[in-house]
Amino acid sequence: MKLVMCSIRDRAADAYMRPFFSPTPAMAVRSFMDEVKREAPDNPLNMHPEDHDLYELGTWDDATGRYEESADGPYLLMMGKQITG
């Protein structure tokens, strides 16, 4: 099965976080939105949503182990500052 490989970029740190895999880009966006909205004292995405953006990096096939980068490099799926409430 091909999975979408995503990462959250921390603008303040100027670095990408460890990648994660999702069945679809829409499901990755939903997970990102849920995490940004999750209130907790140890959740930097909730405390600083303007510093975090979700990117699609490519795809990974769990049957073959092959990875394909997105044609134009990391592709912005959603900015943290777009999420409210």
Buried (B, 14 or more C-beta within 10 A) or exposed (E): EBBBBBBBBBBEEEEBBEBBBBEEBEEBBEBBBEBBBEEEEEEBBBEBBEBBBBBBBBBBEEEEEEEEEBEEEBBEBBBBBEBEE
